[in-house]
Amino acid sequence: MSYTLTVDGTSFGEVYRFSAKKENNQVSEAEIECYDLDATQEGKIVYGNWVVLNNGTRDMWKGIIVDYKYGVDGDVYLLKCEGFEVKLFSRISYDETSTDGRMEWTNTSMNTIITELIDGVISIGTLDADLPAISFRAEYDSILGALSGLARIAGKDWWVSESAGILYFNMSDRGSATSQQTFTMGSDSHREEEEQNLNDVYNVLYVLGYGDGINQLRGQGLGAVTDRATLSADITETDTSLTISDTSFLGIGDTIWIGREKCEIASVVSPTELTVTRGINSDKISPYPHKSGILVYSAEYTESIPQTSSSIDINGIQENRYIDRSITDQNTIDRLADKLIQKYEDSGISGKFEYLGDDLSADVGDVITIVDYDGSSTERVLKSWSYSEETASFEIVYISKGVFEDKIVSLEKNMDVNNPYGQGSTNIFQIQSYENCDSSSPLHVRFRIPDDVIAINKVLLSFKRQPFRLYSKQITSDGDHNHNSYFSMAPKGSSDFDQASDIIYLMGAIDSYSGIIVSGNDTSISKSVANATSNVSHTHPILLGINNDTGFSTTHGVIIEAGEDGSVTSVSGSPFTTDENEINILSHVGEAGKWYDIVFTPEQYVSGENTYDRIMRIEANVYVKCFIRSN
């Protein structure tokens, strides 16, 4: 069969030496030798020009020139070409409307993310309607790298197609559902032996996303079960009723996994409905919302006690990890862990054969039929093909039906965890406060958790109670002062003191009196004597210095409350009659972007029938450990 070459719409005639390869979820490639070119043809050998190889029946391979060499074996051009997918590989994801160019989506439809990623580069082709909503970050990654990451999360194939000069990006289940071509061993084909892919079996997968250390998003895929269901509807972090695809393998009292959250079944309401107790493993992760489609499976089976016929039961424990820091939320990590474990827990079958026919009508992803030497036939999936003019034959690589392969996502035990994603870091900050307070005027330790905090790991409170402290006091007065006394005389029995002449009576102008006592115990007419008070202007010196309350006792208690500013609740253990270190108050400080308050109120004390405020000095320290994004 002869092959002709067209470059940017100009025919180059028949080509004799070339090779081409096309593989699922990969950039296809070709090398083509051209010679005896005229000036017009030479002018078309330019980076980026389109190339089409036609076998006389159809266009077998299409792509663009990415490099070329002249003078190979004389007056010959060697064209190095790659598939149209390279248009996406050579472009960087960038948002010119954002402050720093990073592209990020939160709980956004994958269809929307794809559309925004390829906007202005190529057009949208076929996108499955059931692509999930996820949170994702494409930070100066190649557009193709970001798209292939999305395909892994969705468990879909991706490819670029061309029609009437327009390129289209597609994400779906590639290929046909029924066989597109039959290959007969010993007739038009020759096959090497099939083999099981035991080296590619992984049944305990640790999937890591955005962040670092204890703040890194993580999920786990576990091949210890054969029975799995999926969530049929989204649930919040507080929902206890679940609708799932199948409850037949679950019973009351069983524990189940939903993502990283473990729950206990309270009742089986129907074949598709359960009620559960959430967050059985809340010491590791608190209950969180889950999206429809997340796997639900029994937690009764483990690596050490796998379900019969599960991957771990058959193959033993085969562990690996996968890291994709572009993933920015727990649900997306869970979804990826689900897809990867279903992809890699079974070995599958792979093989290859040489096809000697003139034309290959099946494309990658299509179902093909292989008729074996003994006449038996089996359906497989065409994974890749390559063609060499030197052998004039196709090498066909195939895999089992239902086994999805993606070289970009091939799990390697020695992965480079460095990547272009700016992650942020785990940070520690501390708040110090020390002040006098009493029962009527408590101490408030207020602080704000910034908006860019992604995770709050620890909030620890330590404090000491100390004597009330003053920094000055008055000096006591010496007590000296002077006043005048006035005296009058009046006769016994006289009511007119002004006319008194025969007897002297002493009268003090210091206080009022109700009567006058005279000799013989006679009492004069009752009179009031005018009196006056004088405020003498004077000053007292101030003595500077530190003065501690001598009445303080280490048994004096303090009430502690904490929470959002204006909405505090009692801290466990309050009131405290001892100094404390590292009280865990994380439950009172839960979210970023809010003000928080820790209130210290000295206990009142009772003396007799009266209640009095108690005074003391509080020295407090708040330790906060959190992960802050570097955006």
C-alpha positions as CSV (number, residue, x, y, z in Angstrom):
1,M,0.0,0.0,0.0
2,S,1.3,3.4,-0.9
3,Y,1.2,6.5,1.4
4,T,1.0,10.1,0.3
5,L,2.0,13.2,2.3
6,T,0.3,16.5,2.5
7,V,1.9,19.5,4.4
8,D,-0.2,22.6,5.0
9,G,-2.5,21.7,2.1
10,T,0.4,21.1,-0.4
11,S,0.9,17.6,-1.8
12,F,4.3,16.1,-1.3
13,G,3.4,13.0,-3.3
14,E,4.3,9.5,-2.2
15,V,6.5,8.9,0.8
16,Y,8.6,5.7,1.1
17,R,10.3,5.9,4.5
18,F,8.2,6.8,7.6
19,S,7.0,5.5,10.9
20,A,4.0,6.5,13.0
21,K,2.6,5.6,16.3
22,K,-0.7,6.3,18.1
23,E,-1.5,5.4,21.7
24,N,-4.5,5.9,23.9
25,N,-4.2,8.9,26.2
26,Q,-0.9,9.9,24.7
27,V,0.6,12.3,22.2
28,S,0.9,10.5,18.9
29,E,4.1,10.8,16.8
30,A,5.6,10.2,13.4
31,E,8.9,10.6,11.5
32,I,8.8,11.1,7.7
33,E,11.5,11.4,5.2
34,C,11.0,13.7,2.2
35,Y,13.3,14.3,-0.8
36,D,13.3,15.9,-4.3
37,L,11.3,18.8,-3.0
38,D,10.6,21.9,-5.1
39,A,10.8,25.5,-3.7
40,T,7.1,25.5,-2.8
41,Q,7.3,22.3,-0.9
42,E,10.4,23.4,0.9
43,G,8.6,26.5,2.0
44,K,6.0,24.4,3.7
45,I,8.5,22.7,6.0
46,V,7.8,25.1,8.9
47,Y,7.3,24.4,12.6
48,G,3.6,24.1,13.4
49,N,2.4,23.3,9.8
50,W,-0.2,20.4,9.6
51,V,0.9,17.0,8.2
52,V,-1.5,14.3,6.9
53,L,-0.5,10.8,5.9
54,N,-3.1,9.1,3.7
55,N,-3.1,5.4,2.7
56,G,-5.2,5.9,-0.4
57,T,-8.4,5.1,1.5
58,R,-8.3,7.3,4.5
59,D,-6.1,9.7,6.5
60,M,-4.2,7.3,8.7
61,W,-2.2,9.9,10.7
62,K,-2.5,13.6,11.3
63,G,-0.3,16.0,13.3
64,I,2.0,19.0,13.1
65,I,5.7,19.5,12.4
66,V,7.6,20.0,15.7
67,D,11.2,19.7,14.3
68,Y,13.0,18.9,11.1
69,K,16.5,18.2,9.8
70,Y,18.0,18.7,6.4
71,G,20.8,16.8,4.8
72,V,19.9,13.4,6.2
73,D,21.3,10.8,3.8
74,G,21.8,13.4,1.1
75,D,19.2,15.9,-0.1
76,V,16.6,14.6,2.3
77,Y,14.4,16.3,4.9
78,L,13.6,14.3,8.1
79,L,10.3,15.7,9.6
80,K,9.6,15.0,13.2
81,C,5.9,15.3,13.9
82,E,3.5,15.0,16.8
83,G,-0.2,14.6,17.1
84,F,-2.6,17.6,17.5
85,E,-2.5,16.9,21.2
86,V,0.8,18.7,21.3
87,K,-1.0,22.0,20.7
88,L,-2.3,21.6,24.3
89,F,1.0,20.3,25.6
90,S,2.9,23.4,24.5
91,R,0.5,25.9,26.1
92,I,0.6,26.9,29.8
93,S,-2.6,27.2,31.9
94,Y,-2.8,30.9,32.8
95,D,-5.5,33.3,33.8
96,E,-4.6,36.8,32.8
97,T,-7.6,38.2,34.8
98,S,-6.3,36.9,38.2
99,T,-3.8,38.7,40.3
100,D,-1.0,36.1,39.8
101,G,-2.2,34.1,36.8
102,R,-3.1,30.9,38.7
103,M,-6.2,29.1,37.6
104,E,-8.3,27.5,40.4
105,W,-11.8,26.2,40.7
106,T,-13.8,25.2,43.8
107,N,-16.7,22.7,43.5
108,T,-17.0,23.4,39.8
109,S,-18.3,21.2,37.0
110,M,-15.5,19.5,35.2
111,N,-17.1,20.5,31.9
112,T,-16.7,24.2,32.9
113,I,-13.1,23.6,33.9
114,I,-12.2,22.0,30.6
115,T,-13.9,24.7,28.6
116,E,-12.0,27.4,30.5
117,L,-8.7,25.6,30.2
118,I,-8.8,25.2,26.4
119,D,-10.5,28.5,25.6
120,G,-8.8,30.2,22.7
121,V,-6.6,27.1,21.9
122,I,-8.9,24.5,20.4
123,S,-12.6,23.7,20.5
124,I,-14.8,21.5,22.7
125,G,-15.6,18.1,21.2
126,T,-17.3,15.3,23.1
127,L,-17.5,15.6,26.9
128,D,-19.4,13.1,28.9
129,A,-22.4,14.6,30.6
130,D,-21.6,12.8,33.9
131,L,-18.3,14.4,34.5
132,P,-18.2,15.4,38.2
133,A,-17.9,18.7,40.0
134,I,-14.5,19.0,41.7
135,S,-12.0,21.4,43.2
136,F,-8.9,21.7,41.1
137,R,-5.8,24.0,40.6
138,A,-3.9,24.4,37.4
139,E,-0.9,26.5,38.3
140,Y,1.3,27.2,35.3
141,D,0.9,23.6,34.3
142,S,0.7,22.6,30.6
143,I,-2.9,22.6,29.5
144,L,-2.6,19.0,28.4
145,G,-1.1,18.1,31.8
146,A,-4.1,19.7,33.6
147,L,-6.6,18.0,31.2
148,S,-5.0,14.5,31.6
149,G,-5.2,15.0,35.4
150,L,-8.9,15.7,35.1
151,A,-9.4,12.6,33.0
152,R,-7.7,10.5,35.7
153,I,-10.1,11.9,38.3
154,A,-13.1,11.1,36.1
155,G,-11.8,7.8,34.9
156,K,-12.2,8.8,31.3
157,D,-10.1,8.8,28.1
158,W,-9.0,12.0,26.4
159,W,-8.0,12.7,22.8
160,V,-7.9,15.4,20.2
161,S,-9.8,15.0,16.9
162,E,-9.9,17.1,13.7
163,S,-12.7,17.8,11.3
164,A,-12.8,20.3,8.5
165,G,-9.6,22.0,9.8
166,I,-10.9,22.5,13.3
167,L,-9.4,20.7,16.3
168,Y,-11.6,19.3,19.1
169,F,-10.8,18.1,22.6
170,N,-12.7,15.1,23.8
171,M,-13.1,13.4,27.2
172,S,-15.2,10.3,27.3
173,D,-15.0,6.5,27.1
174,R,-13.0,6.3,23.9
175,G,-13.6,3.6,21.3
176,S,-16.5,1.4,20.3
177,A,-18.6,-0.9,22.4
178,T,-18.6,-3.6,19.7
179,S,-15.7,-5.1,17.7
180,Q,-14.5,-3.0,14.8
181,Q,-12.0,-5.4,13.2
182,T,-11.0,-9.0,13.3
183,F,-7.4,-10.3,13.3
184,T,-6.7,-13.9,12.5
185,M,-3.5,-15.4,13.9
186,G,-1.6,-17.4,11.4
187,S,-3.3,-15.7,8.5
188,D,-3.0,-11.9,8.5
189,S,-1.4,-11.7,11.9
190,H,1.3,-13.2,14.2
191,R,1.1,-12.9,17.9
192,E,3.4,-13.2,20.8
193,E,2.2,-14.8,24.0
194,E,-0.3,-12.9,26.2
195,E,0.7,-12.1,29.8
196,Q,-0.9,-11.0,33.0
197,N,0.3,-7.6,34.2
198,L,1.2,-8.7,37.7
199,N,3.8,-6.0,38.1
200,D,1.2,-3.3,37.7
201,V,-1.1,-4.6,40.4
202,Y,-1.6,-2.2,43.3
203,N,-4.3,-2.8,45.9
204,V,-3.4,-0.4,48.7
205,L,-3.0,3.1,47.1
206,Y,-2.2,6.3,49.0
207,V,-3.3,9.3,47.1
208,L,-1.8,12.7,48.1
209,G,-3.0,16.1,46.9
210,Y,-2.4,19.8,47.8
211,G,-0.4,20.7,50.9
212,D,2.4,19.2,52.9
213,G,3.0,17.2,56.1
214,I,-0.1,16.8,58.2
215,N,-1.9,19.4,56.1
216,Q,-1.6,17.4,52.9
217,L,-4.9,16.2,51.4
218,R,-4.8,12.4,51.4
219,G,-7.1,9.5,50.4
220,Q,-6.8,5.8,50.2
221,G,-7.9,3.1,47.8
222,L,-8.2,-0.3,49.4
223,G,-8.5,-3.5,47.4
224,A,-9.6,-5.6,50.4
225,V,-13.3,-5.9,49.2
226,T,-15.3,-7.2,46.3
227,D,-18.6,-5.5,47.3
228,R,-18.8,-1.8,46.7
229,A,-21.7,0.7,46.3
230,T,-21.7,4.4,45.4
231,L,-23.4,7.4,47.0
232,S,-26.5,8.3,45.0
233,A,-26.8,11.8,46.3
234,D,-24.6,14.4,47.9
235,I,-24.5,14.5,51.7
236,T,-23.5,17.3,54.1
237,E,-21.2,16.8,57.1
238,T,-24.2,16.4,59.4
239,D,-26.5,14.2,57.3
240,T,-27.1,10.7,58.8
241,S,-29.4,9.3,56.1
242,L,-27.6,8.0,53.0
243,T,-29.0,6.9,49.6
244,I,-26.6,4.4,48.0
245,S,-26.7,2.2,45.0
246,D,-26.9,-1.1,47.0
247,T,-27.2,-2.0,50.7
248,S,-27.5,-5.8,50.3
249,F,-24.0,-6.5,51.6
250,L,-24.3,-4.3,54.6
251,G,-26.0,-4.8,58.0
252,I,-26.8,-3.0,61.3
253,G,-23.7,-2.4,63.3
254,D,-21.3,-2.7,60.3
255,T,-18.8,0.1,59.8
256,I,-18.3,1.5,56.3
257,W,-15.9,3.8,54.5
258,I,-17.1,6.9,52.6
259,G,-13.9,8.4,51.4
260,R,-11.7,8.8,54.5
261,E,-14.6,9.0,56.9
262,K,-15.7,5.9,58.8
263,C,-19.4,5.5,59.8
264,E,-21.4,3.0,61.7
265,I,-24.7,1.7,60.3
266,A,-27.6,2.4,62.6
267,S,-30.3,1.0,60.4
268,V,-30.9,-0.4,56.9
269,V,-34.1,1.4,55.8
270,S,-34.4,0.0,52.3
271,P,-32.3,-1.7,49.6
272,T,-30.9,1.7,48.8
273,E,-31.1,3.7,52.1
274,L,-29.1,3.6,55.3
275,T,-29.0,5.7,58.5
276,V,-25.5,6.0,60.1
277,T,-23.5,7.4,62.9
278,R,-21.0,9.8,61.4
279,G,-17.3,10.2,62.1
280,I,-16.4,7.1,64.0
281,N,-12.7,7.9,63.2
282,S,-13.1,11.6,64.1
283,D,-9.7,11.5,65.9
284,K,-8.2,11.3,62.4
285,I,-10.7,13.3,60.3
286,S,-13.9,15.1,61.2
287,P,-17.1,14.3,59.3
288,Y,-17.2,16.2,56.0
289,P,-19.5,16.6,52.9
290,H,-19.4,13.9,50.3
291,K,-20.4,14.0,46.6
292,S,-22.6,11.7,44.7
293,G,-20.6,8.8,43.1
294,I,-18.1,8.3,45.9
295,L,-17.5,4.7,46.8
296,V,-19.2,3.2,49.9
297,Y,-17.7,-0.2,51.1
298,S,-17.4,-2.2,54.3
299,A,-14.7,-1.2,56.8
300,E,-14.9,-4.7,58.4
301,Y,-12.4,-5.9,55.8
302,T,-8.8,-4.7,56.1
303,E,-5.4,-5.4,54.7
304,S,-4.9,-8.1,57.2
305,I,-8.4,-9.5,56.9
306,P,-9.5,-9.1,53.3
307,Q,-12.7,-10.3,51.8
308,T,-12.5,-13.6,49.9
309,S,-11.6,-13.2,46.2
310,S,-10.6,-9.5,46.7
311,S,-7.3,-8.3,45.2
312,I,-5.5,-8.5,48.5
313,D,-6.8,-12.0,49.1
314,I,-5.5,-13.1,45.7
315,N,-2.4,-11.1,45.2
316,G,-1.3,-10.2,48.7
317,I,-0.6,-6.6,49.7
318,Q,0.8,-4.5,46.8
319,E,1.2,-0.9,48.0
320,N,2.0,2.3,46.1
321,R,1.3,6.0,46.2
322,Y,0.2,8.7,43.7
323,I,0.7,12.4,44.1
324,D,-1.2,15.1,42.4
325,R,-0.9,18.5,44.2
326,S,-3.2,20.2,41.7
327,I,-6.2,18.7,43.7
328,T,-7.4,21.1,46.3
329,D,-10.3,19.3,48.2
330,Q,-10.9,16.1,50.0
331,N,-13.8,14.9,47.7
332,T,-11.7,15.1,44.6
333,I,-8.9,13.1,46.3
334,D,-11.5,10.5,47.3
335,R,-12.8,10.3,43.8
336,L,-9.3,9.8,42.4
337,A,-8.5,7.2,45.0
338,D,-11.7,5.3,44.0
339,K,-10.8,5.4,40.3
340,L,-7.2,4.3,40.8
341,I,-8.0,1.4,43.0
342,Q,-10.6,0.1,40.6
343,K,-8.0,0.5,37.8
344,Y,-5.0,-1.1,39.4
345,E,-6.4,-3.8,41.8
346,D,-6.8,-6.4,39.0
347,S,-3.9,-7.6,36.9
348,G,-5.7,-7.8,33.5
349,I,-4.3,-9.2,30.3
350,S,-2.0,-7.5,27.7
351,G,-0.4,-8.7,24.6
352,K,0.7,-7.6,21.1
353,F,0.8,-9.0,17.6
354,E,2.1,-8.1,14.1
355,Y,-0.6,-7.2,11.6
356,L,0.4,-7.7,7.9
357,G,-2.8,-6.3,6.3
358,D,-2.9,-3.2,4.1
359,D,-5.2,-1.1,6.3
360,L,-6.1,-0.7,9.9
361,S,-9.7,0.3,10.3
362,A,-9.9,0.0,14.1
363,D,-8.6,3.0,16.1
364,V,-7.2,3.1,19.6
365,G,-9.8,2.4,22.2
366,D,-11.9,0.3,19.9
367,V,-12.9,-3.3,20.7
368,I,-11.2,-5.8,18.4
369,T,-11.6,-9.6,17.9
370,I,-8.6,-11.9,17.9
371,V,-9.0,-15.3,16.4
372,D,-6.4,-17.5,17.9
373,Y,-4.4,-20.3,16.3
374,D,-6.8,-22.9,17.6
375,G,-9.8,-21.0,16.2
376,S,-11.1,-19.6,19.5
377,S,-11.8,-15.9,19.5
378,T,-11.5,-13.3,22.2
379,E,-12.5,-9.6,22.4
380,R,-9.8,-7.2,23.5
381,V,-9.2,-3.4,23.4
382,L,-6.7,-1.8,21.0
383,K,-4.4,0.2,23.2
384,S,-1.9,1.4,20.6
385,W,-0.6,0.8,17.0
386,S,2.6,1.7,15.3
387,Y,3.5,1.4,11.7
388,S,6.9,1.1,10.0
389,E,7.5,1.4,6.3
390,E,10.6,-0.8,6.6
391,T,8.5,-3.8,7.8
392,A,5.3,-2.7,6.0
393,S,3.3,-4.0,9.0
394,F,1.5,-2.7,12.1
395,E,2.4,-3.6,15.6
396,I,-0.8,-3.8,17.6
397,V,-0.8,-3.7,21.4
398,Y,-4.0,-4.7,23.2
399,I,-5.4,-5.1,26.7
400,S,-8.3,-6.8,28.4
401,K,-11.7,-5.3,28.0
402,G,-12.6,-3.1,31.0
403,V,-8.9,-2.4,31.8
404,F,-8.2,1.3,31.5
405,E,-4.5,2.3,30.8
406,D,-2.9,5.7,30.8
407,K,0.8,6.0,30.6
408,I,0.7,9.5,32.1
409,V,-0.8,8.0,35.2
410,S,1.4,5.0,35.4
411,L,2.3,4.5,39.0
412,E,6.0,4.5,39.8
413,K,7.5,3.6,43.2
414,N,10.1,6.4,42.9
415,M,8.1,9.5,42.0
416,D,9.5,13.0,42.0
417,V,7.2,14.8,44.4
418,N,8.4,18.2,43.3
419,N,6.1,20.0,40.9
420,P,5.2,23.5,39.7
421,Y,2.4,23.9,42.2
422,G,3.1,26.6,44.9
423,Q,1.9,24.9,48.0
424,G,2.2,27.2,51.0
425,S,3.6,25.9,54.3
426,T,2.7,24.9,57.9
427,N,3.0,28.0,60.1
428,I,3.0,28.6,63.9
429,F,2.0,31.9,65.5
430,Q,1.4,32.7,69.1
431,I,-0.7,35.3,70.9
432,Q,0.5,36.7,74.3
433,S,-1.6,38.6,76.7
434,Y,-1.2,39.7,80.4
435,E,-3.4,42.0,82.3
436,N,-5.3,42.6,85.6
437,C,-8.9,41.5,85.7
438,D,-11.8,40.9,88.1
439,S,-15.1,39.3,88.1
440,S,-16.8,42.4,86.6
441,S,-14.1,43.2,84.1
442,P,-12.7,40.0,82.6
443,L,-9.6,39.7,80.4
444,H,-10.3,39.2,76.6
445,V,-7.6,37.6,74.4
446,R,-8.8,38.4,70.9
447,F,-7.2,37.2,67.7
448,R,-8.1,36.6,64.0
449,I,-7.4,33.6,61.8
450,P,-6.5,35.0,58.4
451,D,-8.6,34.1,55.3
452,D,-5.7,32.3,53.5
453,V,-5.4,29.7,56.3
454,I,-6.3,26.3,54.7
455,A,-6.2,24.1,57.8
456,I,-6.1,24.7,61.5
457,N,-4.2,21.8,63.2
458,K,-3.7,22.9,66.8
459,V,-4.9,25.7,69.1
460,L,-3.4,25.3,72.5
461,L,-4.0,27.6,75.5
462,S,-1.7,28.0,78.4
463,F,-2.1,30.4,81.3
464,K,-0.9,31.4,84.8
465,R,-2.8,33.2,87.6
466,Q,-0.8,35.9,89.4
467,P,-1.5,38.5,92.1
468,F,-3.3,41.7,91.0
469,R,-0.5,44.2,90.2
470,L,-0.4,48.0,90.7
471,Y,2.4,50.3,89.5
472,S,1.8,53.2,92.0
473,K,0.2,54.0,95.4
474,Q,-0.6,57.0,97.6
475,I,1.5,58.0,100.6
476,T,-0.4,58.0,103.9
477,S,-1.0,61.5,105.4
478,D,0.5,62.4,108.8
479,G,-3.0,63.3,110.1
480,D,-2.4,66.9,111.4
481,H,-5.2,69.5,110.9
482,N,-6.7,72.6,112.9
483,H,-10.2,73.8,113.6
484,N,-11.8,76.6,115.6
485,S,-14.4,76.2,118.4
486,Y,-16.8,78.9,119.5
487,F,-18.4,79.4,123.0
488,S,-21.5,81.3,124.3
489,M,-23.0,82.2,127.7
490,A,-26.6,82.1,128.8
491,P,-28.4,82.4,132.2
492,K,-30.1,79.4,133.7
493,G,-33.6,79.1,132.4
494,S,-33.1,82.0,130.0
495,S,-34.2,81.6,126.5
496,D,-32.3,84.6,125.3
497,F,-28.6,83.7,125.2
498,D,-27.7,87.2,124.1
499,Q,-28.8,88.6,127.5
500,A,-27.1,86.0,129.6
501,S,-25.0,87.4,132.4
502,D,-25.1,85.3,135.5
503,I,-23.9,81.8,134.4
504,I,-21.4,80.5,131.8
505,Y,-22.4,77.5,129.8
506,L,-20.0,75.8,127.4
507,M,-21.3,75.2,123.9
508,G,-19.2,73.6,121.2
509,A,-19.8,74.5,117.6
510,I,-18.6,71.1,116.6
511,D,-21.8,69.2,116.6
512,S,-25.5,69.6,117.1
513,Y,-27.2,68.8,120.4
514,S,-30.7,68.3,121.7
515,G,-30.3,70.1,125.0
516,I,-28.0,71.9,127.4
517,I,-26.9,70.2,130.6
518,V,-26.5,72.7,133.5
519,S,-25.5,72.2,137.1
520,G,-28.1,70.5,139.2
521,N,-29.0,68.4,136.1
522,D,-31.3,71.0,134.9
523,T,-31.8,71.2,131.2
524,S,-32.1,74.4,129.3
525,I,-34.5,75.0,126.5
526,S,-33.7,72.7,123.6
527,K,-31.8,74.5,120.9
528,S,-30.0,73.7,117.8
529,V,-26.6,75.3,117.3
530,A,-25.4,76.3,113.9
531,N,-22.5,74.2,112.6
532,A,-20.4,74.1,109.4
533,T,-18.0,71.9,107.5
534,S,-14.8,73.1,105.8
535,N,-12.9,71.1,103.1
536,V,-9.3,72.0,103.3
537,S,-7.4,72.0,100.0
538,H,-4.4,69.6,100.3
539,T,-2.3,67.0,98.4
540,H,-0.9,63.5,99.0
541,P,2.4,62.3,97.3
542,I,2.3,59.2,94.9
543,L,4.8,56.5,95.4
544,L,5.9,54.8,92.1
545,G,6.8,51.1,92.0
546,I,5.4,47.6,91.5
547,N,2.9,46.5,94.1
548,N,1.3,43.1,94.2
549,D,-1.9,42.2,95.9
550,T,-1.0,40.4,99.2
551,G,-4.4,38.8,99.5
552,F,-4.0,36.6,96.4
553,S,-4.2,32.9,96.8
554,T,-3.2,30.1,94.3
555,T,-6.6,28.5,95.1
556,H,-8.5,31.4,93.5
557,G,-10.4,30.1,90.5
558,V,-10.9,31.5,87.0
559,I,-13.7,30.8,84.5
560,I,-12.5,30.4,80.8
561,E,-14.7,30.7,77.7
562,A,-13.7,30.6,74.1
563,G,-15.2,30.8,70.6
564,E,-16.1,33.3,67.9
565,D,-16.0,36.8,69.1
566,G,-19.3,37.5,70.8
567,S,-20.3,33.8,70.9
568,V,-18.0,32.1,73.4
569,T,-18.7,28.8,75.3
570,S,-17.2,27.3,78.3
571,V,-13.8,25.5,77.9
572,S,-13.8,22.0,79.2
573,G,-12.5,21.9,82.8
574,S,-13.6,25.4,83.7
575,P,-13.4,26.9,86.3
576,F,-9.7,26.3,86.8
577,T,-8.0,26.6,90.2
578,T,-4.6,25.6,88.9
579,D,-2.4,27.0,86.2
580,E,-2.6,25.0,83.0
581,N,-0.4,24.2,80.0
582,E,-1.6,23.4,76.4
583,I,-5.4,23.0,76.8
584,N,-6.7,21.9,73.5
585,I,-9.3,24.5,72.4
586,L,-9.3,23.6,68.7
587,S,-13.1,22.8,68.9
588,H,-13.6,26.5,69.8
589,V,-11.5,27.8,66.8
590,G,-12.7,26.1,63.7
591,E,-12.6,28.3,60.6
592,A,-10.4,30.9,58.9
593,G,-11.5,34.4,58.3
594,K,-13.0,35.0,61.7
595,W,-12.3,36.8,65.0
596,Y,-12.0,34.6,68.1
597,D,-12.1,35.5,71.8
598,I,-10.8,33.8,74.9
599,V,-12.4,35.2,78.1
600,F,-10.8,34.9,81.6
601,T,-13.3,35.8,84.4
602,P,-12.0,35.4,88.1
603,E,-14.6,33.7,90.2
604,Q,-16.5,35.8,92.8
605,Y,-16.3,35.0,96.5
606,V,-19.0,35.1,99.2
607,S,-18.5,36.6,102.7
608,G,-21.4,36.4,105.0
609,E,-24.5,37.5,103.0
610,N,-22.4,39.5,100.5
611,T,-20.8,38.5,97.2
612,Y,-17.6,40.2,96.1
613,D,-15.5,40.4,93.0
614,R,-12.1,38.8,93.1
615,I,-9.1,40.4,91.4
616,M,-6.1,38.7,89.9
617,R,-3.6,39.0,87.0
618,I,-3.7,36.6,84.1
619,E,-0.7,35.7,81.9
620,A,-2.0,33.8,78.8
621,N,-0.4,32.2,75.7
622,V,-2.3,30.9,72.7
623,Y,-0.4,28.6,70.3
624,V,-1.8,28.2,66.8
625,K,-0.5,25.7,64.2
626,C,-2.0,26.1,60.7
627,F,-1.4,25.6,57.0
628,I,-1.3,28.8,55.0
629,R,-1.6,28.9,51.2
630,S,1.2,30.7,49.3
631,N,-1.1,32.5,46.8
